[in-house]
Amino acid sequence: MSSRPDIAAFTTAPLRNRIRVELNAPVPEVWALVGDPARMPEYSAGLARVEACADAGGRYESYVCHFKPMPGEEGIVSRDIMRWWEPDHGWASSGAEADAFGLSNDLNVTMIEARNEGATLTWEVYFDAQDVAGMKAHFDEALADIAQNLVRRFGGRLVERIVEV
């Protein structure tokens, strides 16, 4: 990757899930979508809406995800703090407070790198949780959905889908 945050500076949790997708679009086009947290519902079926907060210079500082409710339940709301955000390279965020999903010490890292025919997007999830197995399954499903939606939008293919063993 051309730019990568120091994961150990933000979490001691292990890598639990990762996808890598080769997309048939240039980095600026992919970044226009993925670099704006408010646009996450465009490629993540589980989200109803996301409210993003940026500073005066346009750098995202935080965002609030409003998840679609499961049948018979209320939708979950989760607030994340941006830990790293570098235009055209990626971003990383962590839960801001007690997490409704039971996560702790969490970090989501999304990185984009140029390749000859377009861009490669990598999304990694680090976390601790009381129900690690359940959360790994949840993230595997969510990341597979994200990958499928990004490939549908830009063309390309999923090249890696990892769940910690």
Accessible surface in RSA format (square Angstrom, percent):
REM  Atomic radii and reference values for relative SASA: ProtOr
REM  Chains: A
REM  Algorithm: Lee & Richards
REM  Probe-radius: 1.40
REM  Slices: 20
REM RES _ NUM      All-atoms   Total-Side   Main-Chain    Non-polar    All polar
REM                ABS   REL    ABS   REL    ABS   REL    ABS   REL    ABS   REL
RES MET A   1    80.59  41.7  16.16  10.7  64.42 153.4  17.40  14.8  63.19  83.7
RES SER A   2    83.48  70.5  40.30  53.8  43.18  99.5  48.14 102.5  35.35  49.5
RES SER A   3    22.83  19.3  13.56  18.1   9.27  21.4  12.23  26.0  10.60  14.9
RES ARG A   4   112.42  47.2  81.69  41.6  30.73  73.2  42.75  58.4  69.67  42.2
RES PRO A   5    10.70   7.8   0.52   0.5  10.18  37.0   6.63   5.5   4.07  25.3
RES ASP A   6    94.21  66.0  80.81  80.4  13.40  31.7  38.94  91.6  55.27  55.1
RES ILE A   7    26.52  15.1  23.84  17.8   2.68   6.5  23.84  17.2   2.68   7.3
RES ALA A   8    82.73  76.1  59.62  92.0  23.11  52.6  62.06  87.4  20.67  54.7
RES ALA A   9    70.40  64.7  30.03  46.3  40.37  91.8  41.29  58.1  29.11  77.1
RES PHE A  10    55.95  28.0  37.04  22.9  18.90  49.2  40.94  24.8  15.01  43.0
RES THR A  11     8.35   5.9   0.03   0.0   8.32  19.8   4.24   5.7   4.11   6.2
RES THR A  12   127.36  90.6  94.65  96.0  32.71  78.0  83.03 111.5  44.33  67.0
RES ALA A  13     7.93   7.3   0.00   0.0   7.93  18.0   1.07   1.5   6.86  18.2
RES PRO A  14    57.84  42.2  47.43  43.2  10.42  37.9  57.84  47.8   0.00   0.0
RES LEU A  15    47.83  26.6  35.45  25.4  12.38  31.1  35.45  24.9  12.38  33.3
RES ARG A  16    26.46  11.1  25.85  13.2   0.61   1.4   0.61   0.8  25.85  15.7
RES ASN A  17     0.46   0.3   0.46   0.4   0.00   0.0   0.46   1.1   0.00   0.0
RES ARG A  18    46.49  19.5  45.86  23.4   0.63   1.5   0.14   0.2  46.35  28.1
RES ILE A  19     1.57   0.9   1.57   1.2   0.00   0.0   1.57   1.1   0.00   0.0
RES ARG A  20    68.49  28.8  68.49  34.9   0.00   0.0  19.26  26.3  49.23  29.8
RES VAL A  21     0.00   0.0   0.00   0.0   0.00   0.0   0.00   0.0   0.00   0.0
RES GLU A  22    44.00  25.3  44.00  33.3   0.00   0.0   0.87   1.7  43.13  35.2
RES LEU A  23     0.00   0.0   0.00   0.0   0.00   0.0   0.00   0.0   0.00   0.0
RES ASN A  24    86.57  59.7  64.19  62.0  22.39  53.9  20.62  49.6  65.95  63.7
RES ALA A  25     4.61   4.2   1.83   2.8   2.77   6.3   4.61   6.5   0.00   0.0
RES PRO A  26    76.48  55.7  72.67  66.2   3.81  13.9  76.30  63.0   0.18   1.1
RES VAL A  27    17.45  11.5  15.36  13.9   2.08   5.0  15.36  13.3   2.08   5.6
RES PRO A  28    85.39  62.2  78.46  71.5   6.93  25.2  79.66  65.8   5.73  35.6
RES GLU A  29    91.04  52.3  81.36  61.6   9.68  23.0  34.88  67.5  56.16  45.9
RES VAL A  30     0.00   0.0   0.00   0.0   0.00   0.0   0.00   0.0   0.00   0.0
RES TRP A  31    27.61  11.1  26.64  12.9   0.97   2.3  15.63   8.3  11.98  19.4
RES ALA A  32    56.79  52.2  41.07  63.4  15.73  35.8  51.26  72.2   5.54  14.7
RES LEU A  33     2.66   1.5   2.66   1.9   0.00   0.0   2.66   1.9   0.00   0.0
RES VAL A  34     0.00   0.0   0.00   0.0   0.00   0.0   0.00   0.0   0.00   0.0
RES GLY A  35     2.38   2.9   0.00   N/A   2.38   2.9   1.76   4.8   0.62   1.4
RES ASP A  36    35.08  24.6  34.91  34.7   0.17   0.4   9.10  21.4  25.98  25.9
RES PRO A  37     0.00   0.0   0.00   0.0   0.00   0.0   0.00   0.0   0.00   0.0
RES ALA A  38    43.31  39.8  29.40  45.4  13.92  31.7  29.40  41.4  13.92  36.9
RES ARG A  39    68.27  28.7  66.86  34.1   1.41   3.4  24.66  33.7  43.61  26.4
RES MET A  40    10.63   5.5  10.63   7.0   0.00   0.0   0.41   0.3  10.23  13.5
RES PRO A  41    40.53  29.5  21.16  19.3  19.38  70.4  21.47  17.7  19.06 118.5
RES GLU A  42    87.36  50.2  55.28  41.8  32.08  76.4  39.22  75.9  48.14  39.3
RES TYR A  43     2.20   1.0   1.37   0.8   0.83   2.2   2.20   1.7   0.00   0.0
RES SER A  44    13.16  11.1  12.34  16.5   0.82   1.9   1.19   2.5  11.97  16.8
RES ALA A  45    58.22  53.5  46.21  71.3  12.01  27.3  54.34  76.5   3.88  10.3
RES GLY A  46    38.37  47.3   0.00   N/A  38.37  47.3  33.17  91.0   5.20  11.6
RES LEU A  47    10.23   5.7   7.38   5.3   2.85   7.2   7.38   5.2   2.85   7.7
RES ALA A  48    55.72  51.2  30.32  46.8  25.40  57.8  32.87  46.3  22.85  60.5
RES ARG A  49   125.35  52.6 124.16  63.3   1.18   2.8  53.80  73.5  71.55  43.4
RES VAL A  50    11.62   7.6   0.00   0.0  11.62  28.0   0.00   0.0  11.62  31.5
RES GLU A  51    85.11  48.9  76.89  58.2   8.22  19.6  44.08  85.3  41.03  33.5
RES ALA A  52    36.41  33.5   2.89   4.5  33.52  76.3   3.75   5.3  32.67  86.5
RES CYS A  53    65.08  49.2  60.55  67.5   4.53  10.7  22.24  56.3  42.84  46.2
RES ALA A  54    45.65  42.0  18.86  29.1  26.79  60.9  18.86  26.6  26.79  71.0
RES ASP A  55    54.56  38.2  40.54  40.4  14.02  33.1  22.26  52.4  32.31  32.2
RES ALA A  56   121.84 112.0  69.69 107.5  52.15 118.6  83.25 117.2  38.60 102.2
RES GLY A  57    71.81  88.6   0.00   N/A  71.81  88.6  38.05 104.4  33.77  75.6
RES GLY A  58    36.63  45.2   0.00   N/A  36.63  45.2  29.72  81.5   6.91  15.5
RES ARG A  59   106.69  44.8 106.69  54.4   0.00   0.0  42.49  58.1  64.20  38.9
RES TYR A  60    43.65  20.4  37.32  21.2   6.32  16.5  12.43   9.3  31.22  38.5
RES GLU A  61    84.64  48.6  78.08  59.1   6.56  15.6  31.57  61.1  53.07  43.3
RES SER A  62    11.18   9.5  11.18  14.9   0.00   0.0   2.14   4.6   9.05  12.7
RES TYR A  63     9.04   4.2   8.16   4.6   0.89   2.3   2.99   2.2   6.06   7.5
RES VAL A  64    31.07  20.4  31.07  28.1   0.00   0.0  31.07  27.0   0.00   0.0
RES CYS A  65     9.66   7.3   9.66  10.8   0.00   0.0   0.11   0.3   9.56  10.3
RES HIS A  66    28.60  15.6  28.29  19.7   0.31   0.8  22.78  23.5   5.83   6.8
RES PHE A  67    52.54  26.3  47.76  29.6   4.77  12.4  47.76  29.0   4.77  13.7
RES LYS A  68   107.90  52.6  97.28  59.7  10.61  25.3  57.22  51.5  50.67  54.0
RES PRO A  69    80.76  58.9  61.40  56.0  19.36  70.4  62.25  51.4  18.51 115.1
RES MET A  70   124.38  64.4 121.74  80.6   2.64   6.3  92.01  78.2  32.38  42.9
RES PRO A  71   128.95  94.0  98.98  90.2  29.97 109.0 112.10  92.6  16.85 104.7
RES GLY A  72    91.21 112.5   0.00   N/A  91.21 112.5  45.26 124.2  45.95 102.9
RES GLU A  73   112.56  64.6  91.41  69.2  21.15  50.4  35.41  68.5  77.15  63.0
RES GLU A  74   159.91  91.8 142.30 107.7  17.62  41.9  59.98 116.0  99.93  81.6
RES GLY A  75    33.44  41.2   0.00   N/A  33.44  41.2   8.86  24.3  24.58  55.1
RES ILE A  76    56.51  32.2  51.98  38.7   4.54  10.9  55.54  40.0   0.97   2.6
RES VAL A  77    84.02  55.3  62.63  56.7  21.39  51.5  62.63  54.4  21.39  58.0
RES SER A  78    15.38  13.0  10.47  14.0   4.91  11.3   7.71  16.4   7.67  10.7
RES ARG A  79    97.23  40.8  92.37  47.1   4.86  11.6  25.11  34.3  72.12  43.7
RES ASP A  80    12.45   8.7  12.45  12.4   0.00   0.0   0.54   1.3  11.92  11.9
RES ILE A  81    58.33  33.2  58.33  43.5   0.00   0.0  58.33  42.0   0.00   0.0
RES MET A  82    20.17  10.4   3.03   2.0  17.13  40.8   3.03   2.6  17.13  22.7
RES ARG A  83   106.93  44.9  81.04  41.3  25.89  61.6  12.93  17.7  94.00  57.0
RES TRP A  84    41.77  16.8  34.48  16.7   7.29  17.1  32.17  17.2   9.61  15.6
RES TRP A  85    28.18  11.3  23.04  11.2   5.13  12.1  23.04  12.3   5.13   8.3
RES GLU A  86    54.55  31.3  54.55  41.3   0.00   0.0  20.15  39.0  34.40  28.1
RES PRO A  87    59.28  43.2  53.19  48.5   6.09  22.2  53.19  43.9   6.09  37.9
RES ASP A  88    58.22  40.8  55.32  55.1   2.90   6.9  13.82  32.5  44.39  44.3
RES HIS A  89    51.11  27.9  50.72  35.3   0.40   1.0  25.54  26.3  25.57  29.8
RES GLY A  90     0.01   0.0   0.00   N/A   0.01   0.0   0.01   0.0   0.00   0.0
RES TRP A  91     0.78   0.3   0.78   0.4   0.00   0.0   0.78   0.4   0.00   0.0
RES ALA A  92     0.00   0.0   0.00   0.0   0.00   0.0   0.00   0.0   0.00   0.0
RES SER A  93     0.00   0.0   0.00   0.0   0.00   0.0   0.00   0.0   0.00   0.0
RES SER A  94     4.35   3.7   4.35   5.8   0.00   0.0   3.93   8.4   0.41   0.6
RES GLY A  95    21.36  26.3   0.00   N/A  21.36  26.3   3.43   9.4  17.93  40.2
RES ALA A  96    34.36  31.6   1.53   2.4  32.83  74.7   3.99   5.6  30.37  80.4
RES GLU A  97   109.90  63.1  84.68  64.1  25.22  60.0  59.66 115.4  50.24  41.0
RES ALA A  98   104.24  95.8  67.96 104.9  36.28  82.5  81.25 114.4  22.99  60.9
RES ASP A  99    27.89  19.5   6.32   6.3  21.57  51.0   6.58  15.5  21.31  21.3
RES ALA A 100    65.33  60.1  24.15  37.3  41.17  93.7  37.01  52.1  28.32  75.0
RES PHE A 101    48.04  24.0  30.55  18.9  17.49  45.5  37.41  22.7  10.63  30.4
RES GLY A 102    41.26  50.9   0.00   N/A  41.26  50.9  34.61  95.0   6.65  14.9
RES LEU A 103    18.65  10.4   7.64   5.5  11.01  27.7   7.64   5.4  11.01  29.6
RES SER A 104    60.72  51.3  55.51  74.1   5.21  12.0  44.67  95.1  16.05  22.5
RES ASN A 105    57.55  39.7  33.78  32.6  23.78  57.2  26.72  64.3  30.84  29.8
RES ASP A 106    14.86  10.4  12.13  12.1   2.73   6.5   0.85   2.0  14.02  14.0
RES LEU A 107     0.05   0.0   0.00   0.0   0.05   0.1   0.00   0.0   0.05   0.1
RES ASN A 108    20.97  14.5  20.97  20.3   0.00   0.0   2.26   5.4  18.72  18.1
RES VAL A 109     0.00   0.0   0.00   0.0   0.00   0.0   0.00   0.0   0.00   0.0
RES THR A 110     0.02   0.0   0.02   0.0   0.00   0.0   0.02   0.0   0.00   0.0
RES MET A 111     1.07   0.6   1.07   0.7   0.00   0.0   1.07   0.9   0.00   0.0
RES ILE A 112     2.22   1.3   0.00   0.0   2.22   5.3   0.00   0.0   2.22   6.0
RES GLU A 113    55.09  31.6  53.49  40.5   1.60   3.8   9.31  18.0  45.78  37.4
RES ALA A 114    77.47  71.2  54.34  83.9  23.13  52.6  54.42  76.6  23.05  61.1
RES ARG A 115    57.81  24.3  38.66  19.7  19.15  45.6  36.58  50.0  21.23  12.9
RES ASN A 116   150.49 103.8 108.57 104.9  41.91 100.9  23.51  56.6 126.98 122.7
RES GLU A 117   121.56  69.8  99.12  75.0  22.45  53.4  63.07 122.0  58.50  47.8
RES GLY A 118    10.39  12.8   0.00   N/A  10.39  12.8   6.00  16.5   4.38   9.8
RES ALA A 119     0.00   0.0   0.00   0.0   0.00   0.0   0.00   0.0   0.00   0.0
RES THR A 120    11.33   8.1  11.33  11.5   0.00   0.0   5.11   6.9   6.21   9.4
RES LEU A 121     0.00   0.0   0.00   0.0   0.00   0.0   0.00   0.0   0.00   0.0
RES THR A 122     0.00   0.0   0.00   0.0   0.00   0.0   0.00   0.0   0.00   0.0
RES TRP A 123    13.75   5.5  13.75   6.7   0.00   0.0  12.26   6.5   1.48   2.4
RES GLU A 124     2.83   1.6   2.83   2.1   0.00   0.0   0.00   0.0   2.83   2.3
RES VAL A 125     0.84   0.6   0.84   0.8   0.00   0.0   0.84   0.7   0.00   0.0
RES TYR A 126    16.41   7.7  16.41   9.3   0.00   0.0  10.38   7.8   6.03   7.4
RES PHE A 127     0.00   0.0   0.00   0.0   0.00   0.0   0.00   0.0   0.00   0.0
RES ASP A 128    46.59  32.6  46.48  46.3   0.11   0.3  18.90  44.5  27.69  27.6
RES ALA A 129    20.63  19.0   0.85   1.3  19.78  45.0   6.39   9.0  14.23  37.7
RES GLN A 130   189.78 106.1 149.86 109.5  39.92  95.1  59.53 126.7 130.26  98.8
RES ASP A 131    88.68  62.1  82.50  82.1   6.18  14.6  37.71  88.8  50.97  50.8
RES VAL A 132    39.61  26.1  36.52  33.1   3.09   7.4  36.52  31.7   3.09   8.4
RES ALA A 133    72.67  66.8  63.10  97.4   9.57  21.8  64.23  90.5   8.44  22.4
RES GLY A 134    30.90  38.1   0.00   N/A  30.90  38.1  24.37  66.9   6.53  14.6
RES MET A 135    18.94   9.8  18.92  12.5   0.03   0.1   1.71   1.5  17.23  22.8
RES LYS A 136    29.48  14.4  29.48  18.1   0.00   0.0   9.23   8.3  20.25  21.6
RES ALA A 137    63.71  58.6  51.79  79.9  11.92  27.1  58.45  82.3   5.26  13.9
RES HIS A 138    74.52  40.7  66.38  46.1   8.15  20.8  43.33  44.7  31.19  36.3
RES PHE A 139    26.34  13.2  26.34  16.3   0.00   0.0  26.34  16.0   0.00   0.0
RES ASP A 140    30.70  21.5  29.64  29.5   1.06   2.5   2.37   5.6  28.33  28.3
RES GLU A 141   131.49  75.5 126.90  96.0   4.59  10.9  42.40  82.0  89.09  72.7
RES ALA A 142    31.59  29.0  24.49  37.8   7.09  16.1  31.31  44.1   0.27   0.7
RES LEU A 143     4.71   2.6   4.71   3.4   0.00   0.0   4.71   3.3   0.00   0.0
RES ALA A 144    21.80  20.0  17.52  27.0   4.28   9.7  18.05  25.4   3.75   9.9
RES ASP A 145    33.72  23.6  29.71  29.6   4.01   9.5  18.99  44.7  14.73  14.7
RES ILE A 146    10.72   6.1  10.72   8.0   0.00   0.0  10.72   7.7   0.00   0.0
RES ALA A 147     1.70   1.6   1.61   2.5   0.09   0.2   1.70   2.4   0.00   0.0
RES GLN A 148   108.25  60.5  99.57  72.8   8.68  20.7  30.19  64.3  78.06  59.2
RES ASN A 149    26.28  18.1  22.21  21.5   4.07   9.8   6.01  14.5  20.27  19.6
RES LEU A 150     0.00   0.0   0.00   0.0   0.00   0.0   0.00   0.0   0.00   0.0
RES VAL A 151    37.07  24.4  34.84  31.5   2.23   5.4  34.84  30.3   2.23   6.0
RES ARG A 152   160.56  67.4 127.19  64.8  33.37  79.4  77.23 105.6  83.32  50.5
RES ARG A 153   117.43  49.3  82.39  42.0  35.04  83.4  34.19  46.7  83.25  50.5
RES PHE A 154    21.98  11.0   6.99   4.3  15.00  39.0  13.06   7.9   8.93  25.5
RES GLY A 155    26.40  32.6   0.00   N/A  26.40  32.6  24.30  66.7   2.10   4.7
RES GLY A 156    29.34  36.2   0.00   N/A  29.34  36.2   7.20  19.8  22.14  49.6
RES ARG A 157   140.61  59.0 137.63  70.2   2.98   7.1  57.61  78.7  83.00  50.3
RES LEU A 158    69.81  38.9  46.80  33.5  23.01  57.9  46.80  32.9  23.01  61.9
RES VAL A 159    52.41  34.5  17.53  15.9  34.88  84.0  22.57  19.6  29.84  80.9
RES GLU A 160    43.87  25.2  37.20  28.1   6.67  15.9  20.26  39.2  23.61  19.3
RES ARG A 161   119.55  50.2  89.32  45.5  30.22  72.0  24.55  33.6  95.00  57.6
RES ILE A 162    61.75  35.1  57.46  42.8   4.28  10.3  60.35  43.5   1.39   3.8
RES VAL A 163    52.29  34.4  39.58  35.8  12.71  30.6  39.58  34.4  12.71  34.5
RES GLU A 164    49.77  28.6  37.34  28.2  12.43  29.6  25.29  48.9  24.47  20.0
RES VAL A 165   180.98 119.1 126.94 114.9  54.04 130.2 148.42 129.0  32.56  88.3
END  Absolute sums over single chains surface
CHAIN  1 A     8023.3       5987.3       2036.0       4235.8       3787.5
END  Absolute sums over all chains
TOTAL          8023.3       5987.3       2036.0       4235.8       3787.5
